C-alpha cells in the first residue's frame, strides 16, 4: 500500500471532528458527474449504497447515515477512485 493510500485509509477511519459528534448527522451524496461505476461504494457499504441499472453507485434513501454506519461511509469515500462520494454534516437533526 502506498503512503497516499495509507493516509486515505487512516483518514477515512478517523472519527469526525468533535464539533460534529452528537450535534449533527452525517449525510452522504454521490456526484453523478464524477462516478464512473467502479462499484466500491456498494461493495464496501451495501447498507448505504446500491447500484443503478447501469452499475453506477447511488445512495440508498435520503443519504442520512446512522451513527453505527459512519465508519462504513468514510471507508467508501476513501476508496472511491473518482472521489465522487461526499460527506456533509447538515444542520442539527431535531
C-alpha positions, 0 to 999 in steps of 0.5 A: 500500500502506498503512503497516499493510500495509507493516509486515505485509509487512516483518514477515512477511519478517523472519527469526525471532528468533535464539533460534529459528534452528537450535534449533527448527522452525517449525510452522504451524496454521490456526484453523478458527474464524477462516478464512473461505476467502479462499484466500491461504494456498494461493495464496501457499504451495501447498507448505504449504497446500491447500484443503478441499472447501469452499475453506477453507485447511488445512495440508498434513501435520503443519504442520512447515515446512522451513527453505527454506519459512519465508519462504513461511509468514510471507508467508501469515500476513501476508496472511491477512485473518482472521489465522487462520494461526499460527506456533509454534516447538515444542520442539527437533526431535531 
